Amino acid sequence: MKMTHTLYMAMALLMMPLAMTAQTWEQVKGNNLYLYGEGRGSSIDEADKQALGDLISKIAVSVKKETKNNDRQQVKGVQLIEESQFESSVSTYANATLTNTERVIIQNEPDAHVGRWIKRSEIDKIFEQRIFKIKDMVSMGLKAETKGKVDDALRQLYWAFILLKSLQHPNAVTFKYNDTEHLLITWIPQKMNEIFDNIEARMTKREGNNIELFISYKGKPVNSIDYTYFDGKGWSSIYSARDGLGVLELAPGSIGNKYQLKYEFEYRGQARIDQEVEAVMNVVKSTPMRNAYANIATDKASNAPSATIAAQTFTDTDEKCAPAQVSNAASYQTIADKMTTAIRSGKHETIRTLFTTDGWDIYTKMIKYGNAKIMGVPKWTFNKSGDYVMGRGMKMAFSFKSGLRKSFVEDIVISFDSSMKICNVAFGLGNTAADDILNKGEWNEKTRLALMNFLENYKTAYGLKRLDYISSLFDDNAVIIVGKELNTMVMTKNNEMGVATIKNNKIIQKNRYTKNQYLKNLAHCFNSNEYINIRFSDNDLRKLQGGGELYAIQIAQDYYSSSYGDKGYLFLMVDINDPDKPVIKVRTWQPDKDPNFGLYGPGDF
């Protein structure tokens, strides 16, 4: 497989030296076309940081002077950030998008003296990338909302709103939605409140201190939503509801009959996965959303549909596209019930004979994946998938001691072989993502189920650190590219000036790894983290021409671990000509959509 000429050219350009026009430091300081900063220290690095800080401060002052008062004032009840906060927010561009500065080493170590400067005409450009990102976040939030992924929708919209408030002219940014241009600074809060107003939560069952909730969005079981609740003493940690099923876990002896819920929308604990958002959140005050609160009456159960019924799989799949159910479902139900009992009691050895050797190994890894707990009452469905039977309908919560996000809710999928033994256990995609694939009626059922199983096994393998299985997925000659945001400095020497100058350019560096290199890095990542969790917030699948059963998959991915988090875009080109042995031909990851070419896709390879 060959890369296209376009990709080769892009990579070649990235490796070319970047020329610049030499400037003496005195010329820079005396020219009103530039803003500059100076720094001193015992090392070049220390002096450079001071120089960059000085430059950022002057940029903030300059931007403030050039910004009209009505650009920062309250707009239709939406409070923008105060002037002091705005100056601080400009500093968030230093690592995120301030890339077109130049540097001069005026004096070398040990008494280092460094200068930084930027053309005044370049200042507006530092805001352009953030505007592009804001609009992309809004688009993703709206797309998530249409699928009932309320957590993703609220997070993307609020983070876009936070970034919007850090712009020089936030009142000028518009977004086209339903053929109408909307002013984002007022429209985003309105849209978020509209989402809150369409959420409804009701109790369906109470057993002691455990309360089962049914949460709907626009009258349908919510695909996913996060929330906390106040039990009279304090706010809980973040809980997640999936496919309509949520729970409250009250303290022993709790006698209240009404509890307050708050639907999560800020996601401050997750902001580290996006450095720009985290930096702005640290200097911008939160924006309260009063509609995010709701009260839950727990004195009697409502007549809402059972949350366990709401959690059934394939709820929105077209009847003609739904996979065939097995005729002897009761036999599989008996096995699944035994597994449920063992998980609740902790007596796992009692069901070892229900598994194959590989199946037991995966099951034990999953049970050790954090503090595992079944949510609600599983409602199983059993469907044929080639030579296997897939059981779906259980949800489990996994909690951890550390990390950006300490609790995850996952759908559990079990696979039975021809002897009715459990041969695999996986984290499911959830109803909406599964339906996205199953509703592609132009593809045969075998293909659709193979793609769904592949994605479920892929995310599970990373979570359970199954390095051998991941190795088996990748072709020996797979193209593996990881895009990293780097500040690359190219140094030139000017003999006349007697100083070194460096131009600082933010690029997306295309790091191509061999399969062995990638697996070695992955092994180090597995060994250094308590847990890893991958969450797909969106997916787009296409069949490629001329490759048999060759498919392109583009996914917006959130990655969490106990020590690190990020978000970005994953592209996979996978061969499923043998559904039992899928092969990844291409894997790329990039942190953001590129303003020029967007996302990696099949046309790049």
FENSUL-V788509 format. One record per residue. N is the residue number from 0. PHI is phi in radians with two decimals (NA if undefined). PSI is psi in whole degrees, -180 to 180 (999 if undefined). BURIAL is I if it has 16 or more other C-alpha atoms within 10 Angstrom, else O. Layout:
[[N;PHI;PSI;BURIAL] [N;PHI;PSI;BURIAL]]
This chain:
[[0;NA;136;O] [1;-2.04;146;O] [2;-1.28;151;O] [3;-1.29;164;O] [4;-1.03;-34;O] [5;-1.06;-46;O] [6;-1.17;-39;O] [7;-1.04;-44;O] [8;-1.12;-41;O] [9;-1.08;-42;O] [10;-1.20;-36;O] [11;-1.16;-41;O] [12;-1.11;-34;O] [13;-1.15;-25;O] [14;-1.63;-5;O] [15;-1.33;141;O] [16;-1.05;145;O] [17;-1.77;115;O] [18;-1.43;159;O] [19;-2.61;158;O] [20;-1.45;126;O] [21;-1.19;139;O] [22;-2.32;136;O] [23;-1.34;152;O] [24;-1.10;-38;I] [25;-1.17;-34;O] [26;-1.13;-41;O] [27;-1.10;-48;I] [28;-1.14;-29;O] [29;-1.63;2;O] [30;-1.90;122;O] [31;-1.22;-7;O] [32;-1.30;-12;O] [33;-2.09;154;O] [34;-1.93;142;I] [35;-2.44;162;I] [36;-2.45;152;I] [37;-2.21;151;I] [38;-2.60;149;I] [39;-2.25;152;I] [40;-3.11;178;I] [41;-1.37;-14;O] [42;-2.35;160;O] [43;-1.06;-42;I] [44;-1.08;-45;O] [45;-1.11;-45;O] [46;-1.14;-37;I] [47;-1.14;-41;I] [48;-1.08;-41;I] [49;-1.15;-40;I] [50;-1.14;-42;I] [51;-1.15;-40;I] [52;-1.11;-40;I] [53;-1.13;-42;I] [54;-1.13;-44;I] [55;-1.04;-42;I] [56;-1.03;-43;I] [57;-1.23;-34;I] [58;-1.10;-43;I] [59;-1.04;-44;I] [60;-1.12;-43;O] [61;-1.12;-45;O] [62;-1.10;-41;I] [63;-1.07;-43;I] [64;-1.14;-37;O] [65;-1.48;-9;O] [66;-1.58;125;O] [67;-1.18;150;O] [68;-1.00;-40;O] [69;-1.28;-6;O] [70;-1.37;-21;O] [71;-1.98;-3;I] [72;-1.41;175;I] [73;-1.15;138;O] [74;-2.12;110;O] [75;0.85;47;O] [76;1.50;-6;O] [77;-1.58;116;O] [78;-1.45;120;O] [79;-1.44;175;I] [80;-1.33;153;I] [81;-1.22;165;O] [82;-1.03;-43;O] [83;-1.13;-37;O] [84;-1.21;-36;I] [85;-1.11;-43;I] [86;-1.04;-42;I] [87;-1.17;-36;I] [88;-1.16;-29;I] [89;-1.08;-32;I] [90;-1.15;-18;I] [91;-1.22;-13;I] [92;-1.40;-10;I] [93;-1.02;-49;I] [94;-1.66;-21;O] [95;-1.51;-56;I] [96;-2.36;0;I] [97;-1.44;91;I] [98;-2.12;-8;I] [99;-1.82;40;I] [100;-1.72;163;I] [101;-2.17;158;I] [102;-2.33;145;I] [103;-2.28;134;I] [104;-1.60;101;I] [105;-1.31;-40;I] [106;-2.50;137;I] [107;-1.44;175;I] [108;-1.10;153;O] [109;-1.55;-9;O] [110;-1.86;69;O] [111;-1.20;142;I] [112;-2.39;119;I] [113;-2.19;142;I] [114;-2.08;144;I] [115;-2.20;144;I] [116;-2.64;163;I] [117;-2.59;145;I] [118;-1.22;137;I] [119;-1.01;-33;O] [120;-1.18;-16;O] [121;-1.56;-10;O] [122;-1.08;-42;I] [123;-1.01;-29;O] [124;-1.19;-22;O] [125;-1.22;-17;I] [126;-1.61;-19;I] [127;-1.12;-44;O] [128;-1.11;-36;O] [129;-1.20;-36;I] [130;-1.09;-43;I] [131;-1.04;-43;O] [132;-1.17;-40;I] [133;-1.02;-48;I] [134;-1.16;-34;I] [135;-1.16;-41;I] [136;-1.09;-42;I] [137;-1.08;-43;I] [138;-1.05;-45;I] [139;-1.15;-39;I] [140;-1.11;-42;I] [141;-1.16;-37;I] [142;-1.17;-40;I] [143;-1.13;-39;I] [144;-1.09;-39;I] [145;-1.14;-22;O] [146;-1.71;6;I] [147;1.33;13;I] [148;-1.52;77;I] [149;-1.15;-36;I] [150;-1.07;-48;I] [151;-1.12;-40;I] [152;-1.10;-48;I] [153;-1.16;-40;I] [154;-1.12;-49;I] [155;-1.11;-42;I] [156;-1.19;-43;I] [157;-1.21;-41;I] [158;-1.11;-38;I] [159;-1.09;-40;I] [160;-1.13;-42;I] [161;-1.09;-46;I] [162;-1.13;-37;I] [163;-1.03;-39;I] [164;-1.23;-13;I] [165;-1.61;0;I] [166;-1.39;161;I] [167;-1.20;-40;I] [168;-2.23;71;O] [169;-1.13;-26;I] [170;-1.28;-9;I] [171;-1.72;-5;O] [172;-1.57;121;I] [173;-2.08;165;I] [174;-2.51;133;I] [175;-1.56;123;O] [176;-2.47;126;O] [177;0.95;45;O] [178;1.14;18;O] [179;-2.24;135;O] [180;-1.43;127;O] [181;-2.02;142;O] [182;-1.39;112;O] [183;-1.08;-33;I] [184;-1.11;-27;I] [185;-1.82;-28;I] [186;-1.33;-37;I] [187;-1.05;-50;I] [188;-1.04;-37;I] [189;-1.09;-43;O] [190;-1.16;-40;O] [191;-1.10;-43;I] [192;-1.12;-34;I] [193;-1.10;-40;O] [194;-1.12;-47;I] [195;-1.00;-41;I] [196;-1.17;-20;O] [197;-1.69;6;O] [198;-1.66;136;I] [199;-2.37;132;I] [200;-2.16;132;I] [201;-2.42;149;I] [202;-1.40;136;I] [203;-1.94;-23;I] [204;-2.84;145;I] [205;-2.31;127;I] [206;-2.20;99;O] [207;1.12;-119;O] [208;-1.67;4;O] [209;-1.85;124;O] [210;-2.03;128;I] [211;-1.68;132;I] [212;-1.96;149;I] [213;-1.95;118;I] [214;-2.04;125;I] [215;-2.10;158;I] [216;-2.29;120;I] [217;0.94;39;O] [218;1.46;-4;O] [219;-2.01;154;O] [220;-0.94;127;I] [221;-1.12;138;I] [222;-1.17;-50;I] [223;-2.77;139;I] [224;-2.76;147;I] [225;-1.97;149;I] [226;-2.76;160;I] [227;-2.16;166;I] [228;-2.48;152;I] [229;-1.80;120;I] [230;-1.73;15;I] [231;1.75;-20;O] [232;-2.02;-32;O] [233;-3.08;172;O] [234;-1.49;141;O] [235;-1.31;171;O] [236;-1.25;173;O] [237;-1.27;129;I] [238;-1.89;159;I] [239;-2.15;141;I] [240;-1.96;138;I] [241;-2.24;132;I] [242;0.88;43;I] [243;1.56;-10;I] [244;-1.77;122;I] [245;-2.40;165;I] [246;-2.45;154;I] [247;-2.05;131;I] [248;-1.98;103;O] [249;-1.56;159;I] [250;-1.18;148;O] [251;-0.94;135;O] [252;1.47;5;O] [253;-1.14;131;O] [254;-2.10;7;O] [255;-1.18;157;O] [256;-2.14;10;O] [257;-2.62;133;O] [258;-2.32;148;O] [259;-1.68;132;O] [260;-1.84;148;I] [261;-2.26;119;I] [262;-1.35;127;I] [263;-1.21;137;I] [264;-2.48;-23;I] [265;-1.36;-42;I] [266;0.95;47;I] [267;-1.08;-36;I] [268;-1.15;-21;O] [269;-1.75;-3;I] [270;-1.07;-21;I] [271;-1.12;-18;I] [272;-1.26;-11;I] [273;-2.36;106;I] [274;-1.09;-35;O] [275;-1.12;-48;I] [276;-1.09;-44;I] [277;-1.06;-43;I] [278;-1.11;-42;I] [279;-1.22;-40;I] [280;-1.05;-31;I] [281;-1.23;-18;O] [282;-2.09;-10;I] [283;-1.92;133;I] [284;-1.16;150;O] [285;-1.12;152;O] [286;-1.82;115;O] [287;-1.19;145;O] [288;-2.21;96;O] [289;-1.14;-28;O] [290;-1.28;-6;O] [291;-1.33;-8;I] [292;-1.77;145;I] [293;-2.58;156;I] [294;-1.89;139;O] [295;-2.00;119;I] [296;-1.50;130;O] [297;-2.11;18;I] [298;-1.37;-25;O] [299;-2.69;153;O] [300;-1.30;145;O] [301;-1.45;173;O] [302;-1.60;24;O] [303;-1.15;154;O] [304;-0.97;142;O] [305;-0.98;136;I] [306;-1.11;-30;I] [307;-1.22;-35;I] [308;-1.22;-39;I] [309;-1.09;-23;I] [310;-1.51;4;I] [311;-1.06;150;I] [312;-1.44;154;I] [313;1.13;36;I] [314;-1.14;-33;I] [315;-1.89;9;O] [316;-1.32;134;I] [317;-0.97;141;O] [318;-1.00;-39;O] [319;-1.23;-19;O] [320;-1.72;-15;I] [321;-1.15;138;I] [322;-1.17;150;I] [323;-1.18;135;O] [324;-1.51;154;O] [325;-1.36;154;O] [326;-1.39;-27;O] [327;-1.84;49;O] [328;-1.03;-31;O] [329;-1.08;-35;O] [330;-1.18;-42;O] [331;-1.22;-35;I] [332;-1.06;-40;I] [333;-1.06;-43;O] [334;-1.17;-44;I] [335;-1.10;-38;I] [336;-1.13;-38;O] [337;-1.11;-40;O] [338;-1.13;-42;I] [339;-1.03;-45;I] [340;-1.09;-41;O] [341;-1.15;-40;O] [342;-1.15;-44;I] [343;-1.14;-37;O] [344;-1.53;-20;O] [345;1.43;7;O] [346;-1.66;72;O] [347;-1.27;-33;I] [348;-1.09;-22;O] [349;-1.19;-16;O] [350;-2.03;15;O] [351;-1.04;-33;I] [352;-1.23;-11;O] [353;-1.39;-9;I] [354;-2.00;155;I] [355;-1.34;172;I] [356;-1.06;-47;O] [357;-1.15;-41;O] [358;-1.08;-41;I] [359;-1.15;-39;I] [360;-1.09;-44;O] [361;-1.19;-40;I] [362;-1.06;-44;I] [363;-1.16;-35;O] [364;-1.11;-41;O] [365;-1.20;-40;I] [366;-1.13;-30;I] [367;-1.53;0;O] [368;-1.38;83;I] [369;1.28;-170;I] [370;-1.45;102;O] [371;-1.56;136;I] [372;-2.57;133;O] [373;-1.29;136;I] [374;-1.77;125;I] [375;1.14;-158;I] [376;-1.90;118;I] [377;-1.02;141;I] [378;-2.13;95;I] [379;-1.41;145;I] [380;-2.23;148;I] [381;-2.24;125;I] [382;-2.29;148;I] [383;-1.30;140;I] [384;-2.50;91;I] [385;1.12;-126;O] [386;-1.53;5;O] [387;-2.07;164;I] [388;-2.06;129;I] [389;-1.85;129;I] [390;-1.85;128;I] [391;-2.33;150;I] [392;2.40;3;I] [393;-1.87;141;I] [394;-2.13;139;I] [395;-2.28;145;I] [396;-1.80;137;I] [397;-2.15;124;I] [398;-2.06;150;I] [399;-2.30;167;I] [400;-1.45;-25;O] [401;-2.54;176;O] [402;1.97;173;I] [403;-1.15;-39;I] [404;-2.31;118;I] [405;-1.68;0;I] [406;-2.51;136;I] [407;-2.31;145;I] [408;-1.96;129;I] [409;-2.27;141;I] [410;-1.29;143;I] [411;-1.95;131;I] [412;-2.09;129;I] [413;-2.01;143;I] [414;-2.01;136;I] [415;-1.94;139;I] [416;-1.52;-173;O] [417;-1.14;-19;O] [418;-1.66;11;O] [419;1.14;28;I] [420;-1.74;147;I] [421;-1.31;116;I] [422;-1.87;-8;I] [423;-2.79;148;I] [424;-2.32;133;I] [425;-2.48;160;I] [426;-1.45;127;I] [427;-1.39;169;I] [428;-1.44;-18;I] [429;1.62;160;I] [430;-1.05;-48;I] [431;-1.15;-47;I] [432;-1.12;-39;I] [433;-1.13;-43;I] [434;-1.13;-33;I] [435;-0.97;-39;I] [436;-1.40;-46;I] [437;-1.15;-28;I] [438;-1.41;1;I] [439;-1.38;78;I] [440;-1.12;-18;O] [441;-1.27;-14;O] [442;-1.73;146;O] [443;-1.25;162;O] [444;-1.06;-38;I] [445;-1.05;-43;O] [446;-1.14;-47;I] [447;-1.08;-44;I] [448;-1.20;-35;I] [449;-1.13;-41;I] [450;-1.16;-42;I] [451;-1.12;-45;I] [452;-1.10;-38;I] [453;-1.06;-49;I] [454;-1.13;-37;I] [455;-1.17;-44;I] [456;-1.20;-32;I] [457;-1.11;-53;I] [458;-1.16;-33;I] [459;-1.19;-40;I] [460;-1.07;-38;I] [461;-1.25;-40;I] [462;-1.14;-41;I] [463;-1.63;6;I] [464;1.00;46;I] [465;-1.55;79;I] [466;-1.10;-40;I] [467;-1.09;-41;O] [468;-1.18;-42;O] [469;-1.07;-40;I] [470;-1.04;-39;I] [471;-1.22;-22;O] [472;-1.31;-32;I] [473;-1.55;134;I] [474;-1.07;145;I] [475;-1.04;-28;O] [476;-1.90;27;O] [477;-1.05;144;I] [478;-1.51;116;I] [479;-2.16;113;I] [480;-2.19;130;I] [481;-2.07;118;I] [482;-1.51;127;I] [483;-2.11;140;O] [484;-1.42;118;O] [485;-2.27;151;O] [486;-1.72;102;I] [487;-1.71;126;I] [488;-1.93;126;I] [489;-1.92;121;O] [490;-1.70;138;I] [491;-2.19;159;I] [492;-2.10;131;O] [493;-2.02;108;O] [494;-1.13;-33;O] [495;-1.14;-41;O] [496;-1.41;-30;O] [497;1.31;19;O] [498;-2.29;159;I] [499;-1.65;143;I] [500;-2.19;148;I] [501;-2.32;134;I] [502;-1.78;131;I] [503;-1.73;119;I] [504;-2.27;121;I] [505;-1.40;127;I] [506;-2.32;166;O] [507;-1.75;107;I] [508;-1.46;128;I] [509;-1.54;103;I] [510;-1.70;111;O] [511;-1.69;128;O] [512;-1.94;150;O] [513;-1.35;166;O] [514;-1.02;-44;I] [515;-1.13;-40;O] [516;-1.11;-44;O] [517;-1.10;-45;O] [518;-1.17;-34;I] [519;-1.13;-45;O] [520;-1.12;-38;O] [521;-1.16;-39;I] [522;-1.07;-41;O] [523;-1.11;-41;O] [524;-1.10;-44;I] [525;-1.06;-43;I] [526;-1.22;-24;O] [527;-1.74;5;O] [528;-2.22;140;O] [529;-1.12;-40;I] [530;-2.63;161;I] [531;-2.37;137;I] [532;-2.39;129;I] [533;-1.92;134;I] [534;-2.24;125;I] [535;-1.65;118;I] [536;-1.64;-11;I] [537;-2.91;154;I] [538;-2.60;148;I] [539;-2.40;120;O] [540;-2.05;139;I] [541;-2.43;142;O] [542;-1.55;136;I] [543;-1.65;143;O] [544;-1.36;142;O] [545;1.36;9;O] [546;-2.10;21;O] [547;1.13;-127;O] [548;-1.62;65;I] [549;-1.94;128;I] [550;-2.26;146;I] [551;-1.87;132;I] [552;-2.21;121;I] [553;-1.94;129;I] [554;-2.37;135;I] [555;-1.46;122;I] [556;-2.14;133;I] [557;-1.81;132;I] [558;-2.09;124;O] [559;-2.15;142;I] [560;-2.55;174;I] [561;-1.21;-17;I] [562;-2.15;-5;O] [563;-2.79;155;O] [564;-2.66;147;I] [565;-2.71;172;I] [566;-2.40;151;I] [567;-3.06;-161;I] [568;-2.16;124;I] [569;-1.82;134;I] [570;-2.12;129;I] [571;-2.21;135;I] [572;-1.96;114;I] [573;-2.18;137;I] [574;-1.73;117;I] [575;-2.08;34;I] [576;-1.01;-33;O] [577;-1.91;99;O] [578;-0.99;-28;I] [579;-1.41;-14;O] [580;-2.38;69;O] [581;-1.11;149;I] [582;-2.26;125;I] [583;-1.50;119;I] [584;-1.60;-34;I] [585;-2.44;136;I] [586;-2.37;122;I] [587;-2.23;154;I] [588;-2.43;136;I] [589;-2.43;144;I] [590;-1.26;-31;I] [591;-2.53;160;I] [592;-1.19;132;O] [593;-1.33;133;O] [594;-1.03;-24;O] [595;-1.63;-47;O] [596;-2.03;-2;O] [597;1.34;-120;O] [598;-1.96;152;I] [599;-1.02;143;I] [600;-2.63;-179;I] [601;-1.05;-26;I] [602;-1.22;-12;O] [603;-1.56;-3;O] [604;-2.35;999;O]]
